[in-house]
Amino acid sequence: MKFLLAGKLRRYRGIHASDVAKAMVAAALKTQKEPVTIYESEVIVQLSMEAI
């Protein structure tokens, strides 16, 4: 099913809960100037890789 979500639909792919948790920790440790930040799925995956 993953192959169906390519191109513009890639942003709607599922993300493992553990990757979301890692990304949340990585984002919390970075200094944020804005009170609310919206992360697209690709950025969440990148942040989870940084947290490893």
C-alpha positions in Angstrom: 0.0 0.0 0.0 3.0 2.3 0.6 3.6 2.5 -3.2 0.2 4.2 -3.6 1.3 7.1 -1.5 4.0 8.6 -3.7 4.5 12.1 -5.1 2.1 14.6 -3.6 0.4 11.9 -1.6 3.6 11.0 0.2 2.8 13.5 3.0 -0.1 11.2 4.0 2.0 8.1 4.7 1.7 6.5 8.1 4.4 7.1 10.7 5.3 4.7 13.5 4.4 5.9 16.9 8.0 5.5 18.1 9.2 7.8 15.3 6.6 10.4 16.3 7.8 10.1 19.9 11.5 10.5 18.9 10.6 13.5 16.8 8.6 15.1 19.6 11.6 14.8 21.9 14.0 16.2 19.3 11.6 19.1 18.5 11.2 19.9 22.2 15.0 20.1 22.7 15.4 22.6 19.9 14.6 26.2 20.8 11.3 27.3 19.3 10.4 30.9 18.9 6.9 30.2 17.8 4.3 28.9 20.2 2.8 26.5 17.7 4.7 24.6 15.0 3.2 22.2 12.5 5.5 19.5 11.2 4.9 17.7 7.9 5.4 13.9 7.9 8.8 14.2 6.1 10.1 16.5 8.8 8.9 14.2 11.6 10.8 11.4 10.0 13.9 13.6 9.8 13.6 14.6 13.4 13.2 11.0 14.5 16.4 10.1 12.7 18.3 13.0 14.4 17.1 11.7 17.8 18.8 8.3 17.3 
